[in-house]
Amino acid sequence: MGKSQNPYKYIIFGLVSLIGLFSFLPGEFVISTLLFAAVTYGGVLMIQSAIARDLKTKKTNKT
Protein backbone atom coordinates (compact mmCIF):
# COMPACT_ATOMS: atom_id res chain seq x y z
CA MET A 1 0.00 0.00 0.00
CA GLY A 2 1.31 3.39 -0.90
CA LYS A 3 0.99 6.50 1.14
CA SER A 4 -1.14 9.37 -0.04
CA GLN A 5 0.66 11.89 -2.21
CA ASN A 6 -1.26 14.81 -0.73
CA PRO A 7 -1.25 14.86 3.09
CA TYR A 8 -2.84 18.32 3.11
CA LYS A 9 -6.22 16.92 2.14
CA TYR A 10 -6.35 15.07 5.48
CA ILE A 11 -5.46 18.24 7.37
CA ILE A 12 -8.13 20.23 5.53
CA PHE A 13 -10.68 17.47 6.07
CA GLY A 14 -9.90 17.43 9.80
CA LEU A 15 -10.20 21.20 10.08
CA VAL A 16 -13.50 21.25 8.22
CA SER A 17 -14.81 18.46 10.43
CA LEU A 18 -13.80 20.31 13.59
CA ILE A 19 -15.38 23.53 12.37
CA GLY A 20 -18.56 21.59 11.67
CA LEU A 21 -18.56 20.11 15.16
CA PHE A 22 -17.95 23.46 16.79
CA SER A 23 -20.80 25.07 14.87
CA PHE A 24 -23.46 22.48 15.78
CA LEU A 25 -22.55 21.19 19.23
CA PRO A 26 -22.00 22.87 22.60
CA GLY A 27 -18.35 23.68 23.24
CA GLU A 28 -18.06 21.58 26.40
CA PHE A 29 -19.16 18.45 24.56
CA VAL A 30 -16.68 19.03 21.75
CA ILE A 31 -13.78 19.69 24.13
CA SER A 32 -14.56 16.62 26.24
CA THR A 33 -14.82 14.47 23.10
CA LEU A 34 -11.49 15.74 21.77
CA LEU A 35 -9.81 15.15 25.14
CA PHE A 36 -11.22 11.62 25.28
CA ALA A 37 -9.98 10.92 21.76
CA ALA A 38 -6.52 12.30 22.59
CA VAL A 39 -6.22 10.20 25.75
CA THR A 40 -7.41 7.08 23.94
CA TYR A 41 -4.97 7.63 21.07
CA GLY A 42 -2.14 8.31 23.53
CA GLY A 43 -2.93 5.10 25.38
CA VAL A 44 -2.88 3.09 22.17
CA LEU A 45 0.50 4.59 21.23
CA MET A 46 1.92 3.76 24.66
CA ILE A 47 0.71 0.16 24.41
CA GLN A 48 2.17 -0.21 20.91
CA SER A 49 5.54 1.17 21.99
CA ALA A 50 5.60 -1.12 25.05
CA ILE A 51 4.82 -4.16 22.91
CA ALA A 52 7.49 -3.19 20.38
CA ARG A 53 10.03 -2.72 23.18
CA ASP A 54 9.12 -6.11 24.71
CA LEU A 55 9.43 -7.87 21.37
CA LYS A 56 12.81 -6.23 20.78
CA THR A 57 13.98 -7.33 24.23
CA LYS A 58 12.85 -10.91 23.59
CA LYS A 59 14.76 -10.98 20.28
CA THR A 60 17.99 -9.78 21.88
CA ASN A 61 17.67 -12.23 24.78
CA LYS A 62 17.29 -15.24 22.46
CA THR A 63 20.67 -14.73 20.82
PQR file with spaces between the fields and no chain letter, atoms N, CA, C, O and H, PARSE charges and radii, in Angstrom:
ATOM       1  N    MET     1       0.835   -1.187    0.000 -0.4000 1.5000
ATOM       2  CA   MET     1       0.000    0.000    0.000 -0.0000 2.0000
ATOM       3  C    MET     1       0.872    1.240    0.000  0.5500 1.7000
ATOM       4  O    MET     1       1.823    1.339    0.776 -0.5500 1.4000
ATOM       5  N    GLY     2       0.560    2.153   -0.840 -0.4000 1.5000
ATOM       6  CA   GLY     2       1.313    3.389   -0.896 -0.0000 2.0000
ATOM       7  C    GLY     2       0.675    4.466   -0.043  0.5500 1.7000
ATOM       8  O    GLY     2      -0.525    4.456    0.231 -0.5500 1.4000
ATOM       9  H    GLY     2      -0.213    2.073   -1.471  0.4000 1.0000
ATOM      10  N    LYS     3       1.510    5.378    0.358 -0.4000 1.5000
ATOM      11  CA   LYS     3       0.992    6.502    1.135 -0.0000 2.0000
ATOM      12  C    LYS     3       0.392    7.533    0.203  0.5500 1.7000
ATOM      13  O    LYS     3       0.719    7.597   -0.982 -0.5500 1.4000
ATOM      14  H    LYS     3       2.485    5.386    0.135  0.4000 1.0000
ATOM      15  N    SER     4      -0.493    8.338    0.764 -0.4000 1.5000
ATOM      16  CA   SER     4      -1.138    9.375   -0.038 -0.0000 2.0000
ATOM      17  C    SER     4      -0.105   10.404   -0.476  0.5500 1.7000
ATOM      18  O    SER     4       0.814   10.737    0.273 -0.5500 1.4000
ATOM      19  H    SER     4      -0.758    8.287    1.727  0.4000 1.0000
ATOM      20  N    GLN     5      -0.267   10.897   -1.685 -0.4000 1.5000
ATOM      21  CA   GLN     5       0.656   11.887   -2.213 -0.0000 2.0000
ATOM      22  C    GLN     5       0.343   13.283   -1.694  0.5500 1.7000
ATOM      23  O    GLN     5       1.189   14.174   -1.774 -0.5500 1.4000
ATOM      24  H    GLN     5      -1.013   10.626   -2.293  0.4000 1.0000
ATOM      25  N    ASN     6      -0.859   13.486   -1.164 -0.4000 1.5000
ATOM      26  CA   ASN     6      -1.257   14.813   -0.725 -0.0000 2.0000
ATOM      27  C    ASN     6      -1.742   14.760    0.723  0.5500 1.7000
ATOM      28  O    ASN     6      -2.932   14.562    0.968 -0.5500 1.4000
ATOM      29  H    ASN     6      -1.546   12.762   -1.099  0.4000 1.0000
ATOM      30  N    PRO     7      -0.825   14.935    1.691 -0.5600 1.5000
ATOM      31  CA   PRO     7      -1.253   14.862    3.092  0.2800 2.0000
ATOM      32  C    PRO     7      -2.100   16.059    3.518  0.5500 1.7000
ATOM      33  O    PRO     7      -2.764   16.005    4.553 -0.5500 1.4000
ATOM      34  N    TYR     8      -2.084   17.134    2.736 -0.4000 1.5000
ATOM      35  CA   TYR     8      -2.838   18.322    3.113 -0.0000 2.0000
ATOM      36  C    TYR     8      -4.339   18.094    3.052  0.5500 1.7000
ATOM      37  O    TYR     8      -5.094   18.771    3.751 -0.5500 1.4000
ATOM      38  H    TYR     8      -1.545   17.177    1.895  0.4000 1.0000
ATOM      39  N    LYS     9      -4.785   17.150    2.226 -0.4000 1.5000
ATOM      40  CA   LYS     9      -6.222   16.916    2.140 -0.0000 2.0000
ATOM      41  C    LYS     9      -6.746   16.356    3.460  0.5500 1.7000
ATOM      42  O    LYS     9      -7.893   16.618    3.822 -0.5500 1.4000
ATOM      43  H    LYS     9      -4.172   16.600    1.659  0.4000 1.0000
ATOM      44  N    TYR    10      -5.928   15.587    4.187 -0.4000 1.5000
ATOM      45  CA   TYR    10      -6.352   15.069    5.485 -0.0000 2.0000
ATOM      46  C    TYR    10      -6.405   16.187    6.523  0.5500 1.7000
ATOM      47  O    TYR    10      -7.291   16.205    7.377 -0.5500 1.4000
ATOM      48  H    TYR    10      -4.996   15.373    3.893  0.4000 1.0000
ATOM      49  N    ILE    11      -5.463   17.110    6.447 -0.4000 1.5000
ATOM      50  CA   ILE    11      -5.462   18.245    7.367 -0.0000 2.0000
ATOM      51  C    ILE    11      -6.680   19.121    7.122  0.5500 1.7000
ATOM      52  O    ILE    11      -7.356   19.524    8.069 -0.5500 1.4000
ATOM      53  H    ILE    11      -4.743   17.095    5.753  0.4000 1.0000
ATOM      54  N    ILE    12      -6.962   19.416    5.870 -0.4000 1.5000
ATOM      55  CA   ILE    12      -8.129   20.232    5.528 -0.0000 2.0000
ATOM      56  C    ILE    12      -9.411   19.526    5.943  0.5500 1.7000
ATOM      57  O    ILE    12     -10.319   20.152    6.489 -0.5500 1.4000
ATOM      58  H    ILE    12      -6.413   19.088    5.102  0.4000 1.0000
ATOM      59  N    PHE    13      -9.489   18.224    5.684 -0.4000 1.5000
ATOM      60  CA   PHE    13     -10.680   17.466    6.069 -0.0000 2.0000
ATOM      61  C    PHE    13     -10.883   17.512    7.579  0.5500 1.7000
ATOM      62  O    PHE    13     -12.007   17.685    8.049 -0.5500 1.4000
ATOM      63  H    PHE    13      -8.751   17.715    5.240  0.4000 1.0000
ATOM      64  N    GLY    14      -9.803   17.359    8.340 -0.4000 1.5000
ATOM      65  CA   GLY    14      -9.896   17.429    9.797 -0.0000 2.0000
ATOM      66  C    GLY    14     -10.351   18.792   10.278  0.5500 1.7000
ATOM      67  O    GLY    14     -11.193   18.894   11.171 -0.5500 1.4000
ATOM      68  H    GLY    14      -8.890   17.219    7.959  0.4000 1.0000
ATOM      69  N    LEU    15      -9.794   19.844    9.686 -0.4000 1.5000
ATOM      70  CA   LEU    15     -10.196   21.197   10.084 -0.0000 2.0000
ATOM      71  C    LEU    15     -11.661   21.471    9.765  0.5500 1.7000
ATOM      72  O    LEU    15     -12.377   22.058   10.576 -0.5500 1.4000
ATOM      73  H    LEU    15      -9.110   19.762    8.961  0.4000 1.0000
ATOM      74  N    VAL    16     -12.100   21.052    8.596 -0.4000 1.5000
ATOM      75  CA   VAL    16     -13.501   21.253    8.223 -0.0000 2.0000
ATOM      76  C    VAL    16     -14.417   20.462    9.158  0.5500 1.7000
ATOM      77  O    VAL    16     -15.481   20.945    9.547 -0.5500 1.4000
ATOM      78  H    VAL    16     -11.518   20.576    7.937  0.4000 1.0000
ATOM      79  N    SER    17     -14.006   19.260    9.512 -0.4000 1.5000
ATOM      80  CA   SER    17     -14.807   18.456   10.433 -0.0000 2.0000
ATOM      81  C    SER    17     -14.902   19.117   11.800  0.5500 1.7000
ATOM      82  O    SER    17     -15.977   19.159   12.398 -0.5500 1.4000
ATOM      83  H    SER    17     -13.143   18.868    9.196  0.4000 1.0000
ATOM      84  N    LEU    18     -13.782   19.633   12.296 -0.4000 1.5000
ATOM      85  CA   LEU    18     -13.802   20.305   13.595 -0.0000 2.0000
ATOM      86  C    LEU    18     -14.647   21.567   13.564  0.5500 1.7000
ATOM      87  O    LEU    18     -15.380   21.847   14.512 -0.5500 1.4000
ATOM      88  H    LEU    18     -12.909   19.599   11.809  0.4000 1.0000
ATOM      89  N    ILE    19     -14.552   22.322   12.493 -0.4000 1.5000
ATOM      90  CA   ILE    19     -15.375   23.528   12.365 -0.0000 2.0000
ATOM      91  C    ILE    19     -16.852   23.144   12.364  0.5500 1.7000
ATOM      92  O    ILE    19     -17.674   23.823   12.979 -0.5500 1.4000
ATOM      93  H    ILE    19     -13.956   22.094   11.722  0.4000 1.0000
ATOM      94  N    GLY    20     -17.185   22.062   11.678 -0.4000 1.5000
ATOM      95  CA   GLY    20     -18.564   21.593   11.669 -0.0000 2.0000
ATOM      96  C    GLY    20     -19.036   21.177   13.049  0.5500 1.7000
ATOM      97  O    GLY    20     -20.168   21.474   13.431 -0.5500 1.4000
ATOM      98  H    GLY    20     -16.517   21.511   11.179  0.4000 1.0000
ATOM      99  N    LEU    21     -18.186   20.495   13.801 -0.4000 1.5000
ATOM     100  CA   LEU    21     -18.563   20.106   15.161 -0.0000 2.0000
ATOM     101  C    LEU    21     -18.750   21.321   16.052  0.5500 1.7000
ATOM     102  O    LEU    21     -19.709   21.391   16.820 -0.5500 1.4000
ATOM     103  H    LEU    21     -17.266   20.254   13.490  0.4000 1.0000
ATOM     104  N    PHE    22     -17.842   22.273   15.951 -0.4000 1.5000
ATOM     105  CA   PHE    22     -17.947   23.464   16.790 -0.0000 2.0000
ATOM     106  C    PHE    22     -19.187   24.285   16.464  0.5500 1.7000
ATOM     107  O    PHE    22     -19.722   24.961   17.342 -0.5500 1.4000
ATOM     108  H    PHE    22     -17.063   22.216   15.326  0.4000 1.0000
ATOM     109  N    SER    23     -19.649   24.241   15.232 -0.4000 1.5000
ATOM     110  CA   SER    23     -20.799   25.067   14.866 -0.0000 2.0000
ATOM     111  C    SER    23     -22.122   24.450   15.305  0.5500 1.7000
ATOM     112  O    SER    23     -23.094   25.179   15.505 -0.5500 1.4000
ATOM     113  H    SER    23     -19.214   23.691   14.518  0.4000 1.0000
ATOM     114  N    PHE    24     -22.191   23.126   15.461 -0.4000 1.5000
ATOM     115  CA   PHE    24     -23.465   22.482   15.779 -0.0000 2.0000
ATOM     116  C    PHE    24     -23.596   22.001   17.217  0.5500 1.7000
ATOM     117  O    PHE    24     -24.714   21.832   17.704 -0.5500 1.4000
ATOM     118  H    PHE    24     -21.402   22.533   15.299  0.4000 1.0000
ATOM     119  N    LEU    25     -22.498   21.779   17.899 -0.4000 1.5000
ATOM     120  CA   LEU    25     -22.553   21.195   19.234 -0.0000 2.0000
ATOM     121  C    LEU    25     -22.068   22.187   20.278  0.5500 1.7000
ATOM     122  O    LEU    25     -21.297   23.095   19.966 -0.5500 1.4000
ATOM     123  H    LEU    25     -21.590   21.916   17.504  0.4000 1.0000
ATOM     124  N    PRO    26     -22.519   22.017   21.524 -0.5600 1.5000
ATOM     125  CA   PRO    26     -21.996   22.869   22.597  0.2800 2.0000
ATOM     126  C    PRO    26     -20.484   22.660   22.771  0.5500 1.7000
ATOM     127  O    PRO    26     -19.964   21.560   22.577 -0.5500 1.4000
ATOM     128  N    GLY    27     -19.816   23.719   23.132 -0.4000 1.5000
ATOM     129  CA   GLY    27     -18.355   23.675   23.243 -0.0000 2.0000
ATOM     130  C    GLY    27     -17.833   22.666   24.240  0.5500 1.7000
ATOM     131  O    GLY    27     -16.807   22.029   23.999 -0.5500 1.4000
ATOM     132  H    GLY    27     -20.238   24.612   23.289  0.4000 1.0000
ATOM     133  N    GLU    28     -18.532   22.509   25.372 -0.4000 1.5000
ATOM     134  CA   GLU    28     -18.064   21.578   26.401 -0.0000 2.0000
ATOM     135  C    GLU    28     -18.058   20.144   25.883  0.5500 1.7000
ATOM     136  O    GLU    28     -17.148   19.370   26.180 -0.5500 1.4000
ATOM     137  H    GLU    28     -19.365   23.027   25.568  0.4000 1.0000
ATOM     138  N    PHE    29     -19.078   19.801   25.109 -0.4000 1.5000
ATOM     139  CA   PHE    29     -19.155   18.449   24.561 -0.0000 2.0000
ATOM     140  C    PHE    29     -18.017   18.204   23.581  0.5500 1.7000
ATOM     141  O    PHE    29     -17.401   17.138   23.588 -0.5500 1.4000
ATOM     142  H    PHE    29     -19.818   20.430   24.868  0.4000 1.0000
ATOM     143  N    VAL    30     -17.743   19.183   22.747 -0.4000 1.5000
ATOM     144  CA   VAL    30     -16.676   19.034   21.750 -0.0000 2.0000
ATOM     145  C    VAL    30     -15.326   18.898   22.439  0.5500 1.7000
ATOM     146  O    VAL    30     -14.527   18.035   22.074 -0.5500 1.4000
ATOM     147  H    VAL    30     -18.243   20.048   22.741  0.4000 1.0000
ATOM     148  N    ILE    31     -15.068   19.739   23.426 -0.4000 1.5000
ATOM     149  CA   ILE    31     -13.781   19.691   24.128 -0.0000 2.0000
ATOM     150  C    ILE    31     -13.615   18.359   24.852  0.5500 1.7000
ATOM     151  O    ILE    31     -12.542   17.758   24.802 -0.5500 1.4000
ATOM     152  H    ILE    31     -15.717   20.440   23.722  0.4000 1.0000
ATOM     153  N    SER    32     -14.668   17.892   25.524 -0.4000 1.5000
ATOM     154  CA   SER    32     -14.556   16.618   26.237 -0.0000 2.0000
ATOM     155  C    SER    32     -14.355   15.462   25.265  0.5500 1.7000
ATOM     156  O    SER    32     -13.615   14.525   25.563 -0.5500 1.4000
ATOM     157  H    SER    32     -15.539   18.380   25.565  0.4000 1.0000
ATOM     158  N    THR    33     -15.005   15.519   24.108 -0.4000 1.5000
ATOM     159  CA   THR    33     -14.825   14.470   23.105 -0.0000 2.0000
ATOM     160  C    THR    33     -13.402   14.473   22.562  0.5500 1.7000
ATOM     161  O    THR    33     -12.796   13.414   22.401 -0.5500 1.4000
ATOM     162  H    THR    33     -15.606   16.280   23.866  0.4000 1.0000
ATOM     163  N    LEU    34     -12.868   15.655   22.280 -0.4000 1.5000
ATOM     164  CA   LEU    34     -11.495   15.742   21.773 -0.0000 2.0000
ATOM     165  C    LEU    34     -10.485   15.271   22.814  0.5500 1.7000
ATOM     166  O    LEU    34      -9.509   14.603   22.472 -0.5500 1.4000
ATOM     167  H    LEU    34     -13.361   16.515   22.411  0.4000 1.0000
ATOM     168  N    LEU    35     -10.710   15.614   24.079 -0.4000 1.5000
ATOM     169  CA   LEU    35      -9.813   15.149   25.136 -0.0000 2.0000
ATOM     170  C    LEU    35      -9.872   13.629   25.273  0.5500 1.7000
ATOM     171  O    LEU    35      -8.843   12.974   25.435 -0.5500 1.4000
ATOM     172  H    LEU    35     -11.503   16.158   24.357  0.4000 1.0000
ATOM     173  N    PHE    36     -11.079   13.077   25.208 -0.4000 1.5000
ATOM     174  CA   PHE    36     -11.225   11.624   25.283 -0.0000 2.0000
ATOM     175  C    PHE    36     -10.500   10.947   24.124  0.5500 1.7000
ATOM     176  O    PHE    36      -9.812    9.945   24.317 -0.5500 1.4000
ATOM     177  H    PHE    36     -11.915   13.610   25.077  0.4000 1.0000
ATOM     178  N    ALA    37     -10.654   11.491   22.926 -0.4000 1.5000
ATOM     179  CA   ALA    37      -9.979   10.918   21.759 -0.0000 2.0000
ATOM     180  C    ALA    37      -8.462   11.004   21.911  0.5500 1.7000
ATOM     181  O    ALA    37      -7.750   10.061   21.568 -0.5500 1.4000
ATOM     182  H    ALA    37     -11.213   12.305   22.769  0.4000 1.0000
ATOM     183  N    ALA    38      -7.967   12.130   22.421 -0.4000 1.5000
ATOM     184  CA   ALA    38      -6.521   12.300   22.590 -0.0000 2.0000
ATOM     185  C    ALA    38      -5.967   11.316   23.617  0.5500 1.7000
ATOM     186  O    ALA    38      -4.904   10.730   23.408 -0.5500 1.4000
ATOM     187  H    ALA    38      -8.546   12.896   22.699  0.4000 1.0000
ATOM     188  N    VAL    39      -6.680   11.136   24.719 -0.4000 1.5000
ATOM     189  CA   VAL    39      -6.222   10.203   25.751 -0.0000 2.0000
ATOM     190  C    VAL    39      -6.259    8.768   25.230  0.5500 1.7000
ATOM     191  O    VAL    39      -5.342    7.988   25.489 -0.5500 1.4000
ATOM     192  H    VAL    39      -7.543   11.612   24.888  0.4000 1.0000
ATOM     193  N    THR    40      -7.304    8.423   24.505 -0.4000 1.5000
ATOM     194  CA   THR    40      -7.407    7.078   23.940 -0.0000 2.0000
ATOM     195  C    THR    40      -6.280    6.822   22.950  0.5500 1.7000
ATOM     196  O    THR    40      -5.640    5.771   22.992 -0.5500 1.4000
ATOM     197  H    THR    40      -8.049    9.056   24.294  0.4000 1.0000
ATOM     198  N    TYR    41      -6.035    7.775   22.063 -0.4000 1.5000
ATOM     199  CA   TYR    41      -4.967    7.634   21.070 -0.0000 2.0000
ATOM     200  C    TYR    41      -3.605    7.540   21.764  0.5500 1.7000
ATOM     201  O    TYR    41      -2.766    6.729   21.374 -0.5500 1.4000
ATOM     202  H    TYR    41      -6.555    8.628   22.029  0.4000 1.0000
ATOM     203  N    GLY    42      -3.386    8.365   22.784 -0.4000 1.5000
ATOM     204  CA   GLY    42      -2.135    8.308   23.525 -0.0000 2.0000
ATOM     205  C    GLY    42      -1.936    6.964   24.204  0.5500 1.7000
ATOM     206  O    GLY    42      -0.824    6.436   24.232 -0.5500 1.4000
ATOM     207  H    GLY    42      -4.068    9.025   23.100  0.4000 1.0000
ATOM     208  N    GLY    43      -3.012    6.412   24.751 -0.4000 1.5000
ATOM     209  CA   GLY    43      -2.932    5.098   25.380 -0.0000 2.0000
ATOM     210  C    GLY    43      -2.580    4.009   24.384  0.5500 1.7000
ATOM     211  O    GLY    43      -1.777    3.123   24.679 -0.5500 1.4000
ATOM     212  H    GLY    43      -3.915    6.841   24.728  0.4000 1.0000
ATOM     213  N    VAL    44      -3.177    4.075   23.215 -0.4000 1.5000
ATOM     214  CA   VAL    44      -2.878    3.094   22.171 -0.0000 2.0000
ATOM     215  C    VAL    44      -1.417    3.197   21.756  0.5500 1.7000
ATOM     216  O    VAL    44      -0.751    2.178   21.577 -0.5500 1.4000
ATOM     217  H    VAL    44      -3.830    4.795   22.975  0.4000 1.0000
ATOM     218  N    LEU    45      -0.913    4.418   21.602 -0.4000 1.5000
ATOM     219  CA   LEU    45       0.497    4.593   21.226 -0.0000 2.0000
ATOM     220  C    LEU    45       1.431    4.050   22.304  0.5500 1.7000
ATOM     221  O    LEU    45       2.451    3.437   21.992 -0.5500 1.4000
ATOM     222  H    LEU    45      -1.454    5.246   21.747  0.4000 1.0000
ATOM     223  N    MET    46       1.083    4.274   23.570 -0.4000 1.5000
ATOM     224  CA   MET    46       1.920    3.761   24.657 -0.0000 2.0000
ATOM     225  C    MET    46       1.938    2.236   24.660  0.5500 1.7000
ATOM     226  O    MET    46       2.989    1.628   24.859 -0.5500 1.4000
ATOM     227  H    MET    46       0.254    4.772   23.823  0.4000 1.0000
ATOM     228  N    ILE    47       0.778    1.617   24.442 -0.4000 1.5000
ATOM     229  CA   ILE    47       0.714    0.157   24.406 -0.0000 2.0000
ATOM     230  C    ILE    47       1.528   -0.383   23.239  0.5500 1.7000
ATOM     231  O    ILE    47       2.258   -1.362   23.391 -0.5500 1.4000
ATOM     232  H    ILE    47      -0.076    2.111   24.281  0.4000 1.0000
ATOM     233  N    GLN    48       1.408    0.246   22.077 -0.4000 1.5000
ATOM     234  CA   GLN    48       2.168   -0.206   20.908 -0.0000 2.0000
ATOM     235  C    GLN    48       3.668   -0.086   21.139  0.5500 1.7000
ATOM     236  O    GLN    48       4.425   -0.982   20.766 -0.5500 1.4000
ATOM     237  H    GLN    48       0.815    1.042   21.953  0.4000 1.0000
ATOM     238  N    SER    49       4.104    1.010   21.751 -0.4000 1.5000
ATOM     239  CA   SER    49       5.539    1.168   21.990 -0.0000 2.0000
ATOM     240  C    SER    49       6.035    0.168   23.031  0.5500 1.7000
ATOM     241  O    SER    49       7.157   -0.328   22.927 -0.5500 1.4000
ATOM     242  H    SER    49       3.488    1.737   22.055  0.4000 1.0000
ATOM     243  N    ALA    50       5.204   -0.135   24.040 -0.4000 1.5000
ATOM     244  CA   ALA    50       5.600   -1.118   25.046 -0.0000 2.0000
ATOM     245  C    ALA    50       5.709   -2.507   24.432  0.5500 1.7000
ATOM     246  O    ALA    50       6.640   -3.252   24.740 -0.5500 1.4000
ATOM     247  H    ALA    50       4.293    0.267   24.125  0.4000 1.0000
ATOM     248  N    ILE    51       4.768   -2.857   23.570 -0.4000 1.5000
ATOM     249  CA   ILE    51       4.819   -4.163   22.906 -0.0000 2.0000
ATOM     250  C    ILE    51       6.049   -4.249   22.008  0.5500 1.7000
ATOM     251  O    ILE    51       6.740   -5.267   21.996 -0.5500 1.4000
ATOM     252  H    ILE    51       4.012   -2.252   23.320  0.4000 1.0000
ATOM     253  N    ALA    52       6.320   -3.192   21.262 -0.4000 1.5000
ATOM     254  CA   ALA    52       7.493   -3.192   20.384 -0.0000 2.0000
ATOM     255  C    ALA    52       8.776   -3.329   21.196  0.5500 1.7000
ATOM     256  O    ALA    52       9.692   -4.049   20.799 -0.5500 1.4000
ATOM     257  H    ALA    52       5.758   -2.365   21.271  0.4000 1.0000
ATOM     258  N    ARG    53       8.843   -2.640   22.330 -0.4000 1.5000
ATOM     259  CA   ARG    53      10.029   -2.721   23.181 -0.0000 2.0000
ATOM     260  C    ARG    53      10.179   -4.132   23.752  0.5500 1.7000
ATOM     261  O    ARG    53      11.289   -4.662   23.807 -0.5500 1.4000
ATOM     262  H    ARG    53       8.099   -2.055   22.653  0.4000 1.0000
ATOM     263  N    ASP    54       9.061   -4.747   24.180 -0.4000 1.5000
ATOM     264  CA   ASP    54       9.123   -6.108   24.713 -0.0000 2.0000
ATOM     265  C    ASP    54       9.560   -7.110   23.654  0.5500 1.7000
ATOM     266  O    ASP    54      10.360   -8.003   23.931 -0.5500 1.4000
ATOM     267  H    ASP    54       8.160   -4.316   24.136  0.4000 1.0000
ATOM     268  N    LEU    55       9.035   -6.961   22.440 -0.4000 1.5000
ATOM     269  CA   LEU    55       9.430   -7.873   21.370 -0.0000 2.0000
ATOM     270  C    LEU    55      10.905   -7.713   21.026  0.5500 1.7000
ATOM     271  O    LEU    55      11.591   -8.695   20.739 -0.5500 1.4000
ATOM     272  H    LEU    55       8.385   -6.235   22.215  0.4000 1.0000
ATOM     273  N    LYS    56      11.391   -6.478   21.056 -0.4000 1.5000
ATOM     274  CA   LYS    56      12.806   -6.231   20.776 -0.0000 2.0000
ATOM     275  C    LYS    56      13.670   -6.857   21.868  0.5500 1.7000
ATOM     276  O    LYS    56      14.718   -7.433   21.576 -0.5500 1.4000
ATOM     277  H    LYS    56      10.834   -5.681   21.289  0.4000 1.0000
ATOM     278  N    THR    57      13.236   -6.745   23.119 -0.4000 1.5000
ATOM     279  CA   THR    57      13.976   -7.330   24.233 -0.0000 2.0000
ATOM     280  C    THR    57      14.007   -8.850   24.119  0.5500 1.7000
ATOM     281  O    THR    57      15.040   -9.468   24.375 -0.5500 1.4000
ATOM     282  H    THR    57      12.385   -6.277   23.356  0.4000 1.0000
ATOM     283  N    LYS    58      12.887   -9.457   23.739 -0.4000 1.5000
ATOM     284  CA   LYS    58      12.847  -10.912   23.590 -0.0000 2.0000
ATOM     285  C    LYS    58      13.782  -11.374   22.482  0.5500 1.7000
ATOM     286  O    LYS    58      14.433  -12.410   22.618 -0.5500 1.4000
ATOM     287  H    LYS    58      12.047   -8.955   23.531  0.4000 1.0000
ATOM     288  N    LYS    59      13.858  -10.617   21.380 -0.4000 1.5000
ATOM     289  CA   LYS    59      14.757  -10.983   20.280 -0.0000 2.0000
ATOM     290  C    LYS    59      16.210  -10.942   20.728  0.5500 1.7000
ATOM     291  O    LYS    59      16.983  -11.845   20.409 -0.5500 1.4000
ATOM     292  H    LYS    59      13.329   -9.776   21.269  0.4000 1.0000
ATOM     293  N    THR    60      16.589   -9.902   21.465 -0.4000 1.5000
ATOM     294  CA   THR    60      17.986   -9.777   21.882 -0.0000 2.0000
ATOM     295  C    THR    60      18.336  -10.808   22.942  0.5500 1.7000
ATOM     296  O    THR    60      19.494  -11.219   23.025 -0.5500 1.4000
ATOM     297  H    THR    60      15.961   -9.168   21.725  0.4000 1.0000
ATOM     298  N    ASN    61      17.385  -11.240   23.749 -0.4000 1.5000
ATOM     299  CA   ASN    61      17.673  -12.233   24.783 -0.0000 2.0000
ATOM     300  C    ASN    61      17.799  -13.642   24.216  0.5500 1.7000
ATOM     301  O    ASN    61      18.445  -14.490   24.832 -0.5500 1.4000
ATOM     302  H    ASN    61      16.444  -10.907   23.681  0.4000 1.0000
ATOM     303  N    LYS    62      17.202  -13.912   23.063 -0.4000 1.5000
ATOM     304  CA   LYS    62      17.292  -15.239   22.455 -0.0000 2.0000
ATOM     305  C    LYS    62      18.683  -15.519   21.909  0.5500 1.7000
ATOM     306  O    LYS    62      19.127  -16.667   21.912 -0.5500 1.4000
ATOM     307  H    LYS    62      16.677  -13.223   22.563  0.4000 1.0000
ATOM     308  N    THR    63      19.368  -14.500   21.447 -0.4000 1.5000
ATOM     309  CA   THR    63      20.674  -14.728   20.817 -0.0000 2.0000
ATOM     310  C    THR    63      21.793  -14.693   21.806  0.5500 1.7000
ATOM     311  O    THR    63      22.953  -14.868   21.433 -0.5500 1.4000
ATOM     312  H    THR    63      19.007  -13.567   21.444  0.4000 1.0000
